[in-house]
Amino acid sequence: MSEASRLPRVLNSVEKPFLATGLLLMILIITYQTCFRYAVSNINERLYDPQWVTFLSSFADVDGLRERLGAIAGWSIWSEELARYVFIWISYLAVPLAILGRSNIRVDFLCEKLPERQRRIVWVLTDLCMLILAGLFCYMGFGHVRMQIAMPQVTPAMGIKYFIPYLILPVGFGLMAIRAIQDLWTQVRSMPAKDTAFGVVLTAALFLPVLVHDEWSAVWLLFGYFVIFLLLGVPIAFALGLSSVGTILGAGTLPLDYLAQIAFVSIDTFPIMAIPFFIAAGVFMGAGGLSKRLLALGDELVGALPGGMALASIVTCIFFASISGSGPATVAAIGTITIPAMIERGYDRFFAAAVVAAAGCIGVMIPPSNPFVVYGVAGQVSVGKLFLAGIVPGLLCGLALMVAAFAISKRNGWQGEARGRSLRTFAQAFWNAKWALLVPVIVLGGIYGGIMTPTEAAAVAALYGLVVGLFIYGELSFEKMWASCVEAAQTSSVIIVLMAMATIFGNIMTIEQVPDTIASFILDLTSTKIVILLFINIFLLWIGTFMEALAAIVIITPILLPLVTRVGVDPLHFGIIMVVNLAIGFITPPVGVNLFVASSLSKARIGDIVSAGWVFLGVLIAMLLVFTYIPWFSLCLVQ
């Protein structure tokens, strides 16, 4: 076996076990931290409570106990730091797998319309672009590691040298480069040499302007390159990174070495760690059999009504949304069961797919929600309050979708399942689903009870889902657990790296005063809050048609949040407006990720699903306007 063929095999045997082990380690570490801190704080309260002090003094030295507790309290100081570094490592090490599987988030509606030959050429360009960015960050990462070795510093909690965590930059981006080369080699072997050469020339032509001239407008470069890379189908994370690199080269906005540091520091935050935990919780529970038990409960509640299976699908999506925090994950977990079931019972195939795709939008409205986590970090808003603010809008959107599905089903004669339903059967279904229903209780109860932070609650939820799937329901085998860990790590890594690149992109915007310029421009046109919010809704709905929600939040929040606060909009209320807008983007082409998932499950064309689901789109937009202009729905549980 040649060295060239051996390397991918070695990587395949190392990457996935590392990702699975790393994710499980993170979950265990943060769960330990949560339990330990809660126990210590409770004991500390007792040691200073007069009644307990009187009781303990009769047989123990209270001052001595306080002193020993103070010493013990430091036993978990290492946990958060270690978990953060493991998180950064698995985030960057999972991206190479996404590159190899071509599963990075990208805008491909134009590329898919090209003839086969042109698509292959564009893939060459895409692979070369990913190789350029990965190679550049790998080189800068080595430079940063050398600097850390030359001027050694240690981490505050564990006392390890900083160059060790920073090694992920050359290692992670180096592996991305290797995977890009591997995919490129696979592509060019089946292409004529002249087509490959044409792809190379196109790639060179993209970067030639900033290499020969360094006094371009930073704003034009930033947004121009970003749009070009998006339209060419370059993954959004790489499009953000490459447009930032092009701007730095062509306008000298920042030192190029700055990018490596931001790639590390931007995701070295505890709140962002909630994203892989919530994704893991959803994956574990989907694989562990919780989805079908939630569906059985939903069927007991509404299954007898006209369109009963469609209504049960929406109810189940609402239940599952309180677990996964992801729209596409909700569609995948619930649609796998409900779409075939609806088709079997005589529902229109396109309607069945449209129902689940639309209901999947609720996955990011009802807590826990990954977009709320990102918005909270980007806008410096309490994630816990955002979770609370999303409950009423999410439930109302679900109810509105159910009304629409009921009306359509009744008109088409799609009846509910005629079987015996009683309080006893409902109680049985509720009992079977009890372990799944406890997840939102654990998450929200832990957060609002002051026991856990959102990140800690997410870790506990992930461990809970793992335990339930493995030992209670018994449907999550150790083999499936391993695969679920890899899936969760890979899914979250695509999001995390996208956020890192979006942070770099956003920093350049801030330096160039883009947010202030846009805010001043809009306020010069009108200062009326109603009109401004209408313009923002139209803008966000348009953004949602082609940009992934989390990237949009990282980029757009610094632009719009200062504007809306100037006209008296509460940041919590605006968070709901933004997330509901971008959730609607899940079912609006060309990107519409829920549509793609539903299409693959139903074997239906996306165009047909859109035609069948236009009523649901209209309902969600109507609810968006209600939430926009009546803040009470967003703030009633927070105030």
C-alpha positions as CSV (number, residue, x, y, z in Angstrom):
1,M,0.0,0.0,0.0
2,S,1.4,3.4,-1.0
3,E,1.9,6.2,1.5
4,A,-0.7,8.3,-0.4
5,S,-3.4,5.7,0.1
6,R,-2.4,4.8,3.6
7,L,-2.8,8.3,5.0
8,P,-6.6,8.6,4.4
9,R,-7.0,5.2,6.1
10,V,-5.0,6.3,9.1
11,L,-7.0,9.5,9.4
12,N,-10.3,7.6,9.1
13,S,-9.2,5.3,12.0
14,V,-8.2,8.2,14.3
15,E,-10.6,11.1,13.6
16,K,-14.0,9.5,14.4
17,P,-12.8,7.8,17.7
18,F,-11.2,11.1,18.8
19,L,-14.4,13.0,18.1
20,A,-16.7,10.5,19.9
21,T,-14.4,10.3,22.9
22,G,-14.0,14.1,23.0
23,L,-17.7,14.8,23.0
24,L,-18.4,12.2,25.7
25,L,-15.6,13.6,27.8
26,M,-17.0,17.1,27.5
27,I,-20.4,15.9,28.6
28,L,-19.0,14.1,31.6
29,I,-16.7,17.0,32.6
30,I,-19.4,19.7,32.5
31,T,-21.9,17.4,34.3
32,Y,-19.4,16.7,37.0
33,Q,-18.8,20.5,37.3
34,T,-22.5,21.1,37.6
35,C,-23.1,18.5,40.3
36,F,-20.0,19.4,42.2
37,R,-20.7,23.1,42.3
38,Y,-24.3,22.6,43.3
39,A,-23.3,20.3,46.1
40,V,-20.6,22.6,47.4
41,S,-22.9,25.7,47.2
42,N,-25.7,23.9,49.1
43,I,-23.3,22.7,51.8
44,N,-21.9,26.2,52.1
45,E,-25.4,27.6,52.6
46,R,-26.0,25.1,55.4
47,L,-22.7,26.0,57.1
48,Y,-23.7,29.7,57.3
49,D,-27.4,29.1,58.2
50,P,-27.9,29.9,61.9
51,Q,-30.2,26.9,62.5
52,W,-27.8,24.4,60.9
53,V,-24.8,26.0,62.6
54,T,-26.6,25.4,66.0
55,F,-27.3,21.8,65.1
56,L,-23.8,21.1,63.7
57,S,-22.0,22.8,66.6
58,S,-23.2,20.1,68.9
59,F,-21.0,17.5,67.4
60,A,-18.6,19.2,64.8
61,D,-16.2,22.1,64.4
62,V,-18.2,24.4,62.1
63,D,-15.2,26.7,61.4
64,G,-13.1,23.6,60.5
65,L,-15.8,22.4,58.2
66,R,-15.9,25.8,56.5
67,E,-12.2,25.7,56.0
68,R,-12.2,22.2,54.5
69,L,-15.1,23.1,52.2
70,G,-13.1,26.1,51.0
71,A,-10.3,23.8,50.1
72,I,-12.6,21.3,48.4
73,A,-14.3,24.0,46.4
74,G,-11.3,24.4,44.1
75,W,-11.4,20.7,43.0
76,S,-13.5,21.6,39.9
77,I,-11.6,24.7,38.8
78,W,-10.0,22.7,36.0
79,S,-13.2,21.4,34.5
80,E,-14.4,24.3,32.5
81,E,-11.0,25.1,31.0
82,L,-10.4,21.5,30.0
83,A,-13.9,21.2,28.5
84,R,-13.4,24.4,26.5
85,Y,-10.1,23.1,25.0
86,V,-11.6,19.7,24.2
87,F,-14.5,21.5,22.5
88,I,-12.2,23.6,20.3
89,W,-10.2,20.5,19.3
90,I,-13.1,18.4,18.3
91,S,-14.7,21.4,16.5
92,Y,-11.8,21.9,14.2
93,L,-11.0,18.1,13.9
94,A,-14.6,17.3,12.7
95,V,-14.5,19.8,9.8
96,P,-12.1,17.6,7.7
97,L,-14.8,14.9,7.8
98,A,-17.4,17.4,6.6
99,I,-15.1,18.4,3.7
100,L,-14.6,14.8,2.7
101,G,-18.4,14.1,2.9
102,R,-19.2,17.5,1.3
103,S,-21.6,18.2,4.1
104,N,-20.5,21.8,4.9
105,I,-23.3,24.3,4.6
106,R,-23.2,26.0,1.2
107,V,-25.5,27.8,-1.2
108,D,-25.6,25.5,-4.2
109,F,-28.8,26.4,-6.1
110,L,-26.8,28.0,-8.9
111,C,-24.2,25.3,-9.2
112,E,-26.9,22.6,-9.3
113,K,-28.4,24.2,-12.4
114,L,-25.1,24.0,-14.3
115,P,-24.3,21.2,-16.7
116,E,-22.3,18.3,-15.3
117,R,-19.0,19.5,-16.9
118,Q,-19.3,23.0,-15.4
119,R,-20.3,21.6,-12.0
120,R,-17.1,19.6,-11.9
121,I,-15.1,22.7,-12.7
122,V,-16.8,24.6,-9.9
123,W,-16.0,21.8,-7.5
124,V,-12.3,22.1,-8.5
125,L,-12.6,25.8,-7.6
126,T,-14.3,25.1,-4.4
127,D,-11.7,22.5,-3.3
128,L,-8.9,24.9,-4.2
129,C,-10.6,27.7,-2.2
130,M,-10.9,25.5,0.8
131,L,-7.3,24.4,0.4
132,I,-6.1,28.0,0.2
133,L,-7.9,29.0,3.4
134,A,-6.9,25.8,5.3
135,G,-3.3,26.1,4.2
136,L,-3.1,29.8,5.1
137,F,-4.6,29.2,8.6
138,C,-2.4,26.2,9.1
139,Y,0.7,28.3,8.3
140,M,-0.5,31.1,10.6
141,G,-1.3,28.6,13.3
142,F,2.3,27.3,13.2
143,G,3.5,30.8,13.6
144,H,1.3,31.3,16.6
145,V,2.4,28.1,18.2
146,R,6.1,29.1,17.6
147,M,5.4,32.4,19.3
148,Q,3.8,30.6,22.3
149,I,6.8,28.4,22.6
150,A,9.2,31.3,22.4
151,M,7.3,33.3,25.0
152,P,5.7,30.6,27.1
153,Q,2.6,31.3,29.1
154,V,0.4,28.9,31.1
155,T,-3.4,28.5,31.3
156,P,-4.8,30.0,34.5
157,A,-6.6,26.8,35.8
158,M,-4.6,23.8,34.8
159,G,-1.2,25.5,34.3
160,I,-0.5,23.9,30.9
161,K,1.5,25.8,28.3
162,Y,-0.7,27.7,25.9
163,F,1.0,26.3,22.8
164,I,-0.7,22.9,23.5
165,P,-4.3,24.1,23.1
166,Y,-3.2,26.3,20.2
167,L,-1.7,23.3,18.4
168,I,-5.2,22.7,17.1
169,L,-4.8,25.5,14.6
170,P,-2.0,23.9,12.5
171,V,-3.3,20.4,13.2
172,G,-7.0,21.1,12.4
173,F,-6.5,23.3,9.4
174,G,-3.7,21.0,8.2
175,L,-6.1,18.1,8.2
176,M,-8.7,20.3,6.4
177,A,-6.0,20.9,3.7
178,I,-5.3,17.2,3.4
179,R,-9.0,16.4,3.1
180,A,-9.4,19.2,0.5
181,I,-6.5,17.7,-1.5
182,Q,-8.1,14.2,-1.2
183,D,-11.4,15.5,-2.5
184,L,-9.7,17.5,-5.2
185,W,-7.7,14.5,-6.3
186,T,-10.9,12.4,-6.5
187,Q,-12.5,15.1,-8.6
188,V,-9.7,15.7,-11.1
189,R,-9.1,12.0,-11.8
190,S,-12.4,11.9,-13.6
191,M,-12.0,15.2,-15.5
192,P,-10.2,16.2,-18.6
193,A,-6.9,18.0,-17.9
194,K,-8.1,21.2,-19.6
195,D,-11.1,21.4,-17.3
196,T,-8.9,21.1,-14.3
197,A,-6.6,23.8,-15.6
198,F,-9.6,26.0,-16.2
199,G,-10.7,25.6,-12.6
200,V,-7.2,26.5,-11.4
201,V,-7.1,29.6,-13.7
202,L,-10.5,30.7,-12.4
203,T,-9.3,30.3,-8.8
204,A,-6.2,32.3,-9.5
205,A,-8.3,35.0,-11.2
206,L,-10.4,35.4,-8.1
207,F,-7.4,36.4,-5.9
208,L,-5.3,38.2,-8.5
209,P,-6.8,41.7,-7.9
210,V,-5.9,41.8,-4.2
211,L,-2.4,40.3,-5.0
212,V,-1.5,43.0,-7.5
213,H,-3.2,46.0,-5.8
214,D,-3.6,46.7,-2.1
215,E,-5.7,49.9,-2.0
216,W,-9.2,48.6,-2.7
217,S,-12.3,49.6,-0.7
218,A,-12.5,47.3,2.3
219,V,-16.3,47.2,2.3
220,W,-16.6,46.4,-1.4
221,L,-14.0,43.7,-1.1
222,L,-15.6,42.1,2.0
223,F,-19.1,41.9,0.6
224,G,-18.1,41.5,-3.0
225,Y,-15.9,38.5,-2.3
226,F,-18.5,37.0,0.0
227,V,-21.3,37.2,-2.6
228,I,-19.0,35.7,-5.3
229,F,-17.9,32.8,-3.1
230,L,-21.5,32.1,-2.0
231,L,-22.7,32.0,-5.6
232,L,-19.9,29.7,-6.6
233,G,-21.0,27.2,-4.0
234,V,-18.0,27.6,-1.6
235,P,-19.1,26.5,1.9
236,I,-20.4,29.5,3.9
237,A,-17.7,29.2,6.6
238,F,-14.9,29.2,4.0
239,A,-16.6,32.0,2.0
240,L,-16.6,34.2,5.2
241,G,-12.9,33.3,5.9
242,L,-11.8,33.9,2.3
243,S,-13.6,37.2,1.9
244,S,-12.0,38.3,5.1
245,V,-8.5,37.3,3.9
246,G,-9.1,39.0,0.5
247,T,-10.1,42.2,2.3
248,I,-7.0,42.1,4.5
249,L,-4.8,41.6,1.5
250,G,-6.5,44.1,-0.7
251,A,-7.2,46.9,1.9
252,G,-4.8,46.2,4.8
253,T,-7.6,46.3,7.3
254,L,-5.9,44.1,9.8
255,P,-2.6,42.2,10.2
256,L,-3.0,38.8,8.6
257,D,-1.7,37.0,11.7
258,Y,-4.7,38.3,13.6
259,L,-6.9,35.7,11.9
260,A,-5.3,32.7,13.5
261,Q,-5.8,34.2,17.0
262,I,-9.5,35.0,16.3
263,A,-10.1,31.5,14.9
264,F,-9.2,30.2,18.4
265,V,-10.4,33.0,20.8
266,S,-13.8,33.4,19.1
267,I,-15.0,29.9,20.0
268,D,-13.1,29.8,23.3
269,T,-16.2,30.7,25.2
270,F,-18.3,28.7,27.6
271,P,-21.8,29.6,26.4
272,I,-21.1,28.4,22.8
273,M,-20.4,24.9,24.1
274,A,-24.2,24.6,24.6
275,I,-24.5,24.1,20.8
276,P,-22.8,20.6,20.6
277,F,-24.5,19.5,23.8
278,F,-28.0,20.3,22.6
279,I,-27.3,18.8,19.2
280,A,-26.0,15.6,21.0
281,A,-29.1,15.5,23.2
282,G,-31.3,15.6,20.1
283,V,-29.3,13.0,18.3
284,F,-29.2,10.6,21.3
285,M,-32.9,10.9,21.8
286,G,-33.7,10.4,18.2
287,A,-31.5,7.3,18.0
288,G,-32.7,6.1,21.4
289,G,-36.4,5.8,20.5
290,L,-37.8,8.9,22.1
291,S,-39.2,10.2,18.8
292,K,-41.7,7.4,18.3
293,R,-42.9,7.7,21.9
294,L,-43.5,11.4,21.5
295,L,-45.4,10.7,18.3
296,A,-47.6,8.2,20.1
297,L,-48.4,10.8,22.6
298,G,-49.1,13.4,19.9
299,D,-51.4,10.9,18.2
300,E,-53.3,10.4,21.4
301,L,-53.9,14.1,21.8
302,V,-55.0,15.1,18.2
303,G,-54.9,11.9,16.1
304,A,-58.7,11.5,16.0
305,L,-59.3,15.0,14.4
306,P,-59.3,15.5,10.6
307,G,-55.7,15.5,9.5
308,G,-54.9,13.7,12.7
309,M,-51.5,12.4,11.6
310,A,-50.5,15.8,10.3
311,L,-51.5,17.4,13.6
312,A,-49.7,14.7,15.5
313,S,-46.6,15.5,13.5
314,I,-46.7,19.1,14.4
315,V,-47.3,18.3,18.1
316,T,-44.4,15.9,18.0
317,C,-42.1,18.5,16.4
318,I,-43.1,20.9,19.3
319,F,-42.1,18.2,21.8
320,F,-38.9,17.4,20.0
321,A,-38.0,21.0,19.6
322,S,-37.7,21.2,23.3
323,I,-34.9,18.7,23.1
324,S,-32.9,19.3,19.9
325,G,-32.7,23.1,19.5
326,S,-32.3,22.5,15.7
327,G,-34.8,22.8,12.8
328,P,-33.2,20.3,10.4
329,A,-32.6,17.8,13.3
330,T,-36.3,18.1,14.2
331,V,-37.4,17.4,10.6
332,A,-35.0,14.5,10.3
333,A,-36.0,12.9,13.6
334,I,-39.8,13.3,13.3
335,G,-40.1,13.2,9.5
336,T,-38.4,9.8,9.3
337,I,-41.5,8.4,11.1
338,T,-44.4,10.7,10.2
339,I,-43.9,11.4,6.5
340,P,-44.1,7.7,5.4
341,A,-46.9,7.2,7.9
342,M,-48.9,10.1,6.4
343,I,-48.3,8.9,2.8
344,E,-49.4,5.4,3.8
345,R,-52.7,6.8,5.2
346,G,-53.6,8.6,2.0
347,Y,-52.2,12.1,2.6
348,D,-50.6,13.9,-0.4
349,R,-46.9,13.2,-0.4
350,F,-46.0,16.9,-0.9
351,F,-48.4,18.0,1.8
352,A,-46.9,15.5,4.2
353,A,-43.3,16.8,3.5
354,A,-44.5,20.4,3.8
355,V,-46.1,19.9,7.2
356,V,-43.0,18.4,8.8
357,A,-40.7,21.0,7.1
358,A,-42.8,23.9,8.4
359,A,-43.2,22.4,11.9
360,G,-39.4,21.9,12.0
361,C,-39.1,25.7,12.1
362,I,-40.4,25.5,15.6
363,G,-37.2,23.6,16.5
364,V,-35.3,26.9,16.8
365,M,-38.1,28.9,18.5
366,I,-38.8,26.8,21.5
367,P,-36.0,26.4,24.0
368,P,-33.4,25.1,24.0
369,S,-32.5,26.8,20.7
370,N,-29.0,27.1,19.2
371,P,-29.8,30.4,17.4
372,F,-30.8,31.9,20.8
373,V,-27.4,30.8,22.2
374,V,-25.6,32.4,19.3
375,Y,-27.7,35.6,19.5
376,G,-27.2,35.8,23.2
377,V,-23.4,35.6,22.7
378,A,-23.4,38.1,19.8
379,G,-25.7,40.6,21.4
380,Q,-24.6,40.2,25.0
381,V,-28.2,39.1,26.0
382,S,-29.1,36.6,28.7
383,V,-29.5,33.2,27.0
384,G,-31.8,32.0,29.8
385,K,-34.1,35.0,29.3
386,L,-34.1,34.3,25.5
387,F,-35.1,30.7,26.1
388,L,-38.0,32.0,28.3
389,A,-39.0,34.6,25.7
390,G,-39.2,32.0,22.9
391,I,-41.8,29.7,24.6
392,V,-44.9,31.6,23.8
393,P,-44.0,32.5,20.2
394,G,-43.0,28.9,19.5
395,L,-46.2,27.5,20.9
396,L,-48.3,30.0,19.0
397,C,-46.6,29.2,15.8
398,G,-47.2,25.5,16.4
399,L,-50.9,26.2,17.1
400,A,-51.2,28.3,14.0
401,L,-49.7,25.6,11.8
402,M,-52.1,23.1,13.3
403,V,-55.1,25.2,12.4
404,A,-53.8,25.5,8.8
405,A,-53.1,21.8,8.6
406,F,-56.6,21.0,10.1
407,A,-58.3,23.2,7.5
408,I,-56.4,21.8,4.5
409,S,-57.0,18.2,5.7
410,K,-60.7,18.7,6.3
411,R,-61.1,20.2,2.8
412,N,-59.3,17.2,1.2
413,G,-61.0,14.6,3.3
414,W,-58.0,13.3,5.2
415,Q,-59.5,11.9,8.3
416,G,-57.9,11.0,11.6
417,E,-57.2,7.4,12.6
418,A,-60.4,5.8,13.8
419,R,-59.4,3.8,16.9
420,G,-60.3,3.8,20.5
421,R,-58.9,6.6,22.5
422,S,-59.5,7.1,26.2
423,L,-58.0,8.5,29.3
424,R,-56.4,5.1,29.9
425,T,-54.7,5.1,26.4
426,F,-53.6,8.7,26.9
427,A,-52.2,7.9,30.3
428,Q,-50.3,5.0,28.8
429,A,-48.8,7.1,26.0
430,F,-47.9,9.8,28.4
431,W,-46.2,7.3,30.7
432,N,-44.2,5.8,27.8
433,A,-43.0,9.3,26.8
434,K,-42.3,10.5,30.3
435,W,-38.5,10.2,30.0
436,A,-38.5,12.4,26.9
437,L,-40.9,14.9,28.4
438,L,-38.6,15.3,31.4
439,V,-35.9,16.9,29.2
440,P,-37.4,20.4,29.0
441,V,-38.1,20.1,32.7
442,I,-34.5,19.4,33.4
443,V,-33.2,22.1,31.0
444,L,-35.6,24.9,31.9
445,G,-36.0,24.0,35.5
446,G,-32.3,23.8,36.0
447,I,-31.7,27.2,34.3
448,Y,-34.5,29.1,36.0
449,G,-34.1,27.4,39.3
450,G,-30.6,28.8,39.5
451,I,-29.0,25.4,39.5
452,M,-27.4,25.4,36.1
453,T,-26.3,27.7,33.3
454,P,-27.7,27.0,29.8
455,T,-24.4,25.3,28.9
456,E,-24.5,23.1,32.0
457,A,-28.1,22.3,31.4
458,A,-27.3,21.3,27.8
459,A,-24.6,18.9,29.0
460,V,-26.9,17.3,31.6
461,A,-29.6,16.9,28.9
462,A,-27.1,15.2,26.6
463,L,-26.0,12.8,29.3
464,Y,-29.6,12.2,30.3
465,G,-30.5,11.4,26.7
466,L,-27.6,9.0,26.5
467,V,-28.6,7.2,29.7
468,V,-32.2,6.9,28.7
469,G,-31.4,5.6,25.2
470,L,-28.8,3.1,26.5
471,F,-30.3,1.8,29.7
472,I,-34.0,2.7,30.0
473,Y,-35.4,2.3,26.5
474,G,-32.5,0.1,25.4
475,E,-32.7,1.2,21.7
476,L,-29.4,3.0,21.7
477,S,-26.7,0.4,21.3
478,F,-23.1,1.2,22.0
479,E,-22.4,1.0,18.3
480,K,-25.2,3.5,17.6
481,M,-24.0,5.6,20.5
482,W,-20.6,5.9,18.9
483,A,-22.1,6.8,15.5
484,S,-24.4,9.4,17.2
485,C,-21.4,11.0,18.9
486,V,-19.6,11.4,15.6
487,E,-22.7,12.7,14.0
488,A,-23.3,15.3,16.7
489,A,-19.7,16.4,16.7
490,Q,-19.6,16.7,13.0
491,T,-22.9,18.6,12.8
492,S,-21.9,21.0,15.6
493,S,-18.4,21.6,14.2
494,V,-19.8,22.9,10.9
495,I,-21.7,25.5,12.9
496,I,-18.9,26.3,15.3
497,V,-16.3,26.9,12.6
498,L,-18.8,28.9,10.6
499,M,-19.2,31.1,13.7
500,A,-15.5,31.6,14.0
501,M,-15.2,32.8,10.5
502,A,-18.3,34.9,10.8
503,T,-16.6,36.6,13.9
504,I,-13.6,37.5,11.8
505,F,-16.0,38.9,9.1
506,G,-17.9,40.8,11.7
507,N,-14.8,42.3,13.2
508,I,-13.8,43.7,9.9
509,M,-17.2,45.2,9.5
510,T,-16.9,46.9,12.9
511,I,-13.5,48.3,12.0
512,E,-14.9,49.7,8.8
513,Q,-17.9,51.1,10.8
514,V,-20.4,49.3,8.6
515,P,-23.0,48.9,11.4
516,D,-22.9,52.7,12.3
517,T,-23.1,53.6,8.6
518,I,-26.1,51.4,8.0
519,A,-27.9,52.6,11.2
520,S,-27.3,56.2,10.3
521,F,-28.6,55.7,6.7
522,I,-31.8,54.1,7.9
523,L,-32.4,56.6,10.6
524,D,-31.9,59.4,8.0
525,L,-34.7,57.9,5.9
526,T,-37.1,57.3,8.8
527,S,-37.1,57.2,12.6
528,T,-40.5,55.5,12.8
529,K,-40.2,52.3,14.7
530,I,-43.0,50.6,12.8
531,V,-41.4,51.3,9.4
532,I,-37.9,50.3,10.6
533,L,-39.1,47.0,11.9
534,L,-41.0,46.3,8.7
535,F,-37.8,47.0,6.7
536,I,-35.8,44.8,9.0
537,N,-38.3,41.9,8.7
538,I,-38.2,42.2,4.9
539,F,-34.4,42.2,5.0
540,L,-34.1,39.3,7.4
541,L,-36.6,37.2,5.4
542,W,-34.5,37.9,2.3
543,I,-31.3,37.0,4.1
544,G,-32.9,33.8,5.3
545,T,-33.4,32.6,1.8
546,F,-29.7,32.1,1.1
547,M,-27.8,32.3,4.3
548,E,-27.5,29.9,7.2
549,A,-29.3,31.2,10.3
550,L,-26.4,31.1,12.7
551,A,-24.0,32.8,10.3
552,A,-26.6,35.5,9.7
553,I,-27.0,36.1,13.4
554,V,-23.3,36.5,14.0
555,I,-22.9,38.9,11.1
556,I,-26.1,40.9,11.3
557,T,-26.7,41.2,15.0
558,P,-23.9,43.8,15.4
559,I,-25.4,45.8,12.5
560,L,-29.1,45.8,13.5
561,L,-29.1,45.6,17.3
562,P,-27.7,49.1,17.8
563,L,-30.3,50.4,15.4
564,V,-33.3,48.9,17.0
565,T,-32.3,49.8,20.5
566,R,-32.1,53.4,19.4
567,V,-35.8,53.3,18.5
568,G,-36.8,51.6,21.7
569,V,-36.9,47.9,20.9
570,D,-35.9,45.6,23.7
571,P,-32.9,43.3,22.8
572,L,-34.9,40.3,24.0
573,H,-37.8,41.2,21.8
574,F,-35.5,41.7,18.8
575,G,-33.9,38.3,19.4
576,I,-37.3,36.7,18.9
577,I,-37.9,38.8,15.8
578,M,-34.5,37.7,14.3
579,V,-34.8,34.0,15.2
580,V,-38.4,33.7,13.9
581,N,-37.4,35.5,10.7
582,L,-34.4,33.2,10.1
583,A,-36.5,30.1,11.1
584,I,-38.8,30.9,8.3
585,G,-35.7,30.8,6.1
586,F,-35.6,27.0,6.7
587,I,-38.6,26.6,4.3
588,T,-37.8,29.3,1.8
589,P,-35.7,28.3,-1.3
590,P,-33.1,28.3,-2.5
591,V,-31.3,27.3,0.8
592,G,-34.3,26.2,2.9
593,V,-32.5,23.3,4.8
594,N,-35.7,21.9,6.2
595,L,-36.9,21.5,2.6
596,F,-33.9,19.5,1.6
597,V,-34.3,17.2,4.6
598,A,-38.0,16.7,3.9
599,S,-37.3,16.2,0.2
600,S,-34.9,13.4,0.9
601,L,-37.3,11.7,3.3
602,S,-40.4,12.0,1.0
603,K,-38.6,11.5,-2.3
604,A,-40.4,14.6,-3.5
605,R,-39.1,17.6,-5.5
606,I,-38.4,20.7,-3.5
607,G,-40.5,22.8,-5.8
608,D,-43.5,20.5,-5.2
609,I,-43.1,20.8,-1.4
610,V,-42.9,24.6,-1.7
611,S,-46.1,24.6,-3.7
612,A,-47.9,22.5,-1.2
613,G,-46.6,24.5,1.8
614,W,-47.2,28.0,0.7
615,V,-50.1,28.3,3.3
616,F,-47.7,27.3,6.1
617,L,-45.3,29.9,4.9
618,G,-48.0,32.6,5.0
619,V,-49.1,31.5,8.5
620,L,-45.6,31.8,9.8
621,I,-45.1,35.2,8.3
622,A,-48.4,36.4,9.7
623,M,-47.3,35.2,13.2
624,L,-43.9,37.0,12.7
625,L,-45.8,40.3,12.2
626,V,-47.8,39.6,15.3
627,F,-44.7,39.0,17.4
628,T,-42.9,42.0,15.8
629,Y,-45.6,44.6,16.6
630,I,-46.9,43.1,19.9
631,P,-43.8,42.7,22.1
632,W,-46.0,41.2,24.9
633,F,-45.9,37.8,23.3
634,S,-42.1,37.7,23.6
635,L,-41.7,39.4,26.9
636,C,-44.7,38.2,28.9
637,L,-42.8,35.4,30.7
638,V,-39.7,37.5,31.2
639,Q,-41.3,40.6,32.8
